[in-house]
Amino acid sequence: MAATLARRIAVIALLLAAAGVSSQESVPIVYEDNYITVHAGLPESGARAVHLGDLLSLVIEVVFDARRIQIEILDDDVFQRAFSGMPAIRLYAPAIVTTRKESGDRVRVTTYWRLQVLGCPDALTSCPGSRSYELPVMTVAYQLIDDAGNSADSRAARFRPWPGKIDVAPAIAVIPGSGTTLTDILPGGAYDSPQPIAELAPARSMLLAAGALLLLTGFLASAGERRPQPLAARSRDSNNRWQQTLARLEDDTMPDDEWSDLLRRCITWYCLDEFGRNPYAWLGAEASDTASGAETPEGARKFFFDAWGAKAGDAASGAETPEDAREFFLDVLQQASIDPSRRADYLDRLLGVTGHIRHAATVEQQV
């Protein structure tokens, strides 16, 4: 592993040593005006076949008069700004910047970036066969300096690095052997080395343990037994069967027998759903005492026995049913039909039994 790293460092050193001699020849001019000259490109392009994961060099050289021109710093931000729309091409190592003085006041600033091609072009998920990647247009900003040393004008050089695109073969550069590792095929395993994580200090460990203990204590406390809260008056916003029937009882156009039938259904479902009690268990001797001797219509009674399969005298499970619900049920069961003049009274009694609020505006609410 150390030998491989040493070979890579040696290659980079050789590239830097040869920069002053061969970079101008290997990387052509891509932009030139009266103030600056820009060389930019990939020296490996055309010299050898490029495979997936190969390390490539992107070189930018800017030649200018240092007394009259000031250029931006050619660091990693310049690379990221240009290649942000190409996630398949990733920066492998930070930029290496060198400055060399030439004849007169002219200087040459050279920047080397090491990059890899690791994915499909144009954000494709699958790209069999050869791949071609068009290089982006890059920008180098510079300023003109007047005789007093102040910035006189801001400009930018726009160019596409030579040769304009990268053609990548759909294969790796080596044939793996029995002892070959991923880093032998793809430098860095195709990704940067992980950053080391420092060990937690004792004080941080104690704070972490205290926070975990506090969280556990709060969880256990919330999972403990809670006291039952008193029930408040409920508005009709649920979707169970007796509340849906209660809402339908406000229809004034319904025939008397149909409205009375819905009323009986509503109080029956209410007792079954809310208290777990079968209200027909009250139809024995208890019913006659509560109803003051009134006779229950046989047709209504038979309908509910058939609908619910209830039998007089059946025991019911669940909580004790309030007396007002029991009395109201026995009263409603005796009514074969309820004429419209009595509907409001029965509906108000039902709302009181179920603990609901009637949605009707009063004079005080309208003022």
C-alpha positions in Angstrom: 0.0 0.0 0.0 2.9 2.4 0.9 4.7 1.5 -2.3 1.6 2.3 -4.4 1.2 5.7 -2.6 4.9 6.4 -3.2 4.6 5.7 -6.9 1.6 8.1 -7.2 3.5 10.9 -5.4 6.5 10.3 -7.8 4.3 10.6 -10.8 2.8 13.9 -9.6 6.3 15.2 -8.8 7.5 14.3 -12.4 4.5 16.1 -13.8 5.3 19.2 -11.8 8.9 19.1 -12.8 8.0 18.8 -16.5 5.5 21.6 -16.3 7.9 24.4 -17.3 9.1 22.5 -20.3 6.3 20.6 -21.9 3.0 22.0 -20.5 2.8 24.7 -23.1 3.3 22.1 -25.8 0.9 19.4 -24.4 -1.9 21.9 -23.5 -2.8 24.3 -26.3 -4.1 27.9 -26.1 -7.8 28.0 -25.6 -8.2 31.7 -25.0 -6.2 34.9 -25.8 -6.8 38.6 -25.8 -4.7 41.8 -25.4 -4.2 41.0 -21.7 -4.0 37.3 -20.9 -3.3 34.0 -22.6 -4.9 30.8 -21.3 -3.7 27.2 -21.9 -6.1 24.5 -20.7 -6.6 20.8 -21.3 -6.0 17.2 -20.4 -2.5 16.1 -21.3 -3.4 12.4 -21.2 -6.1 12.9 -23.9 -5.0 11.2 -27.1 -1.8 9.9 -25.5 -3.4 6.7 -24.1 -6.8 5.0 -23.8 -8.8 6.3 -20.8 -10.6 3.7 -18.7 -13.2 4.1 -15.9 -11.5 5.3 -12.7 -8.2 6.4 -14.3 -6.5 9.4 -12.8 -6.5 12.3 -15.2 -4.9 15.7 -15.1 -6.6 19.0 -15.8 -4.1 21.8 -16.4 -4.8 25.5 -16.7 -2.0 28.0 -17.4 -2.6 31.7 -17.5 0.2 34.0 -18.8 -0.2 37.8 -18.1 1.6 41.0 -17.2 1.7 41.1 -13.4 1.9 45.0 -13.3 -1.4 45.4 -15.3 -3.4 42.3 -14.6 -4.6 40.5 -11.5 -6.3 37.1 -11.9 -8.5 35.2 -9.5 -7.0 32.4 -7.4 -7.1 29.1 -9.4 -8.0 26.8 -6.6 -10.6 24.0 -6.1 -13.5 26.4 -6.2 -12.8 27.1 -9.9 -13.0 23.3 -10.6 -16.2 22.8 -8.5 -17.9 25.8 -10.1 -17.3 24.4 -13.6 -17.9 20.7 -12.9 -20.9 21.0 -10.5 -23.3 19.8 -13.2 -21.2 16.7 -14.0 -21.3 14.4 -10.9 -19.7 11.6 -12.9 -16.4 13.5 -12.9 -15.0 13.9 -9.4 -12.0 15.8 -8.0 -9.4 13.2 -6.6 -6.8 15.5 -5.0 -6.6 19.3 -4.2 -5.2 21.7 -6.7 -1.5 22.2 -7.1 -0.7 25.8 -8.0 2.8 27.0 -9.2 3.9 30.5 -10.3 6.8 31.1 -12.6 8.3 34.4 -13.7 9.0 34.9 -17.4 10.5 37.7 -19.5 9.9 41.2 -18.3 6.9 41.5 -15.9 5.1 38.5 -17.3 4.2 35.6 -15.1 2.8 32.1 -15.7 0.4 30.6 -13.2 -0.1 26.9 -13.6 -2.8 24.8 -11.8 -3.0 21.0 -11.8 -6.2 19.2 -10.8 -6.3 15.3 -10.5 -9.8 14.0 -11.4 -11.6 10.6 -12.1 -14.5 9.6 -14.2 -16.6 7.3 -12.1 -20.2 7.4 -13.5 -22.4 7.6 -16.5 -22.6 10.9 -18.5 -25.7 13.0 -18.3 -26.8 11.4 -14.9 -27.7 8.1 -16.6 -28.1 5.1 -14.4 -26.9 2.7 -17.1 -24.6 3.4 -20.0 -23.2 0.3 -21.7 -20.5 0.7 -24.3 -18.1 3.6 -24.8 -18.8 6.8 -23.0 -18.2 10.4 -24.1 -18.1 13.3 -21.6 -18.2 16.9 -23.0 -16.0 19.1 -20.9 -17.8 22.2 -19.4 -17.0 25.8 -20.2 -14.7 27.2 -17.5 -14.2 30.9 -16.5 -11.2 32.7 -15.2 -11.9 36.2 -13.9 -9.3 39.0 -14.0 -9.0 42.7 -13.4 -7.1 45.5 -15.2 -4.9 47.6 -12.9 -4.2 51.3 -13.7 -1.0 53.2 -13.2 -1.9 54.0 -9.5 -2.4 50.3 -8.7 -6.2 50.5 -8.5 -8.7 48.1 -10.2 -9.8 49.8 -13.4 -12.0 47.1 -15.1 -13.2 43.5 -14.4 -13.3 40.9 -17.2 -13.5 37.2 -17.6 -12.0 34.6 -19.9 -14.4 31.9 -21.0 -13.0 28.7 -22.6 -13.6 24.9 -22.9 -10.5 22.8 -22.0 -8.9 20.9 -24.8 -9.9 18.5 -26.4 -13.4 19.4 -25.5 -14.5 16.0 -24.5 -13.3 12.8 -22.8 -13.9 9.3 -24.4 -13.8 6.6 -21.8 -13.5 2.9 -22.6 -16.1 0.6 -20.8 -13.4 -1.4 -19.0 -10.8 -1.1 -16.2 -7.2 -0.5 -17.0 -5.7 -3.7 -15.5 -6.6 -7.4 -15.4 -7.2 -8.3 -11.7 -5.1 -11.0 -10.2 -5.6 -13.2 -7.2 -4.1 -10.6 -4.8 -5.5 -7.5 -6.5 -7.4 -5.1 -4.3 -9.9 -2.4 -5.3 -7.4 0.4 -4.7 -5.0 -1.3 -7.1 -7.6 -1.0 -9.9 -9.2 2.4 -8.9 -7.0 4.9 -7.1 -8.4 5.6 -3.7 -11.1 3.0 -4.2 -12.8 5.7 -6.4 -13.4 7.8 -3.4 -11.4 10.1 -1.0 -9.9 8.5 2.1 -12.2 8.7 5.1 -11.4 11.4 7.6 -10.2 10.2 11.1 -12.6 10.6 14.0 -11.1 11.7 17.3 -12.1 9.8 20.4 -14.7 11.5 22.7 -13.3 13.3 25.6 -14.4 12.0 29.1 -16.5 15.1 29.7 -18.4 14.6 26.4 -18.9 10.9 27.2 -20.4 11.8 30.6 -22.8 14.3 28.9 -23.8 11.7 26.4 -24.6 9.2 29.1 -26.5 11.8 31.1 -28.6 12.7 28.1 -29.4 9.0 27.4 -30.4 8.5 31.0 -32.7 11.5 30.9 -34.3 10.3 27.7 -34.9 6.8 29.2 -36.4 8.3 32.4 -38.8 10.4 30.4 -39.8 7.5 28.3 -40.6 5.3 31.3 -42.5 8.1 33.0 -44.7 8.6 29.9 -45.3 4.9 29.6 -46.7 4.7 33.2 -50.3 4.5 34.2 -52.2 7.6 33.5 -55.3 8.9 35.4 -58.5 8.9 33.3 -59.4 12.4 32.2 -63.0 13.6 32.5 -64.9 13.5 29.2 -65.9 16.9 27.7 -68.9 17.5 25.5 -68.2 16.1 22.0 -69.0 17.7 18.7 -70.3 15.4 15.9 -67.1 15.0 14.0 -66.6 11.2 14.2 -67.5 8.6 11.6 -69.0 5.8 13.6 -72.5 4.5 12.8 -74.6 6.1 15.5 -73.0 9.6 14.9 -73.7 9.3 11.2 -77.3 8.4 12.0 -77.5 11.4 14.4 -76.5 13.7 11.7 -79.2 12.3 9.3 -81.9 13.0 12.0 -81.7 16.8 11.2 -83.4 16.1 7.8 -86.9 17.6 8.1 -88.2 16.1 4.9 -88.0 12.5 6.1 -91.3 10.6 6.6 -92.4 10.1 10.2 -92.0 6.4 10.3 -88.5 6.5 8.7 -87.4 9.3 11.1 -88.6 7.3 14.1 -86.8 4.2 12.8 -83.5 6.2 12.5 -84.0 7.5 16.0 -84.4 4.0 17.4 -81.3 2.8 15.5 -79.3 5.8 16.8 -79.9 5.2 20.5 -79.5 1.4 20.0 -76.1 1.8 18.3 -75.1 4.4 20.9 -75.6 2.0 23.8 -73.9 -0.9 21.9 -70.9 1.2 20.8 -70.3 3.4 23.8 -71.2 1.2 26.7 -71.0 -2.3 25.3 -74.5 -3.0 26.5 -77.4 -4.6 24.7 -80.3 -2.3 25.3 -82.9 -5.1 24.7 -81.9 -6.6 28.0 -84.2 -3.9 29.5 -87.3 -5.2 27.7 -88.4 -7.6 30.6 -89.9 -6.6 33.9 -87.5 -3.6 34.1 -89.0 -2.1 30.9 -92.5 -2.2 32.2 -91.5 -0.5 35.5 -89.6 2.3 33.7 -92.2 2.8 31.0 -95.0 3.2 33.5 -97.0 0.4 31.9 -97.0 1.7 28.3 -97.1 -1.0 25.7 -94.2 -1.4 23.3 -95.2 -1.6 19.6 -94.8 -5.2 18.5 -93.6 -4.3 15.0 -90.8 -2.0 16.2 -89.8 -4.6 18.8 -89.7 -7.4 16.3 -87.7 -5.4 13.8 -84.9 -4.7 16.3 -84.8 -8.3 17.5 -84.4 -9.5 13.9 -81.8 -6.8 13.1 -79.5 -7.3 16.1 -80.3 -10.9 17.1 -81.0 -9.7 20.6 -83.0 -11.7 23.1 -84.8 -10.3 26.1 -82.9 -10.8 29.3 -79.4 -11.2 27.7 -76.6 -10.1 29.9 -74.4 -7.3 28.6 -70.7 -6.7 29.2 -69.1 -3.3 29.7 -69.7 -0.3 31.9 -73.0 0.6 33.5 -75.2 2.5 31.2 -76.5 5.9 32.4 -80.1 6.0 33.5 -81.0 8.8 31.0 -79.9 6.6 28.1 -82.0 3.7 29.4 -85.1 5.8 29.9 -84.8 7.4 26.5 -84.3 4.1 24.8 -87.4 2.6 26.4 -89.4 5.7 25.5 -88.3 5.7 21.8 -89.0 2.0 21.4 -92.7 2.6 22.2 -93.1 5.2 19.4 -94.4 3.7 16.2 -93.9 7.1 14.5 -93.0 10.6 15.7 -94.7 13.5 14.0 -92.7 16.6 13.0 -94.0 18.7 15.9 -92.3 16.3 18.4 -89.0 15.7 16.5 -87.2 18.7 18.0 -88.0 17.6 21.5 -86.7 14.0 20.9 -83.6 15.2 19.1 -82.7 17.6 22.0 -83.1 14.7 24.4 -80.9 12.5 22.3 -78.2 15.2 22.1 -78.3 15.5 25.8 -78.0 11.7 26.3 -75.0 11.5 24.0 -73.2 14.6 25.3 -73.2 16.3 21.9 -73.6 20.0 21.1 -76.4 20.9 18.7 -75.2 23.1 15.9 -77.8 25.8 16.0 -77.2 29.5 16.4 -78.9 31.2 19.4 -80.0 34.8 19.7 -77.0 35.5 21.9 -74.6 34.0 19.4 -76.0 36.1 16.6 -75.6 39.4 18.5 
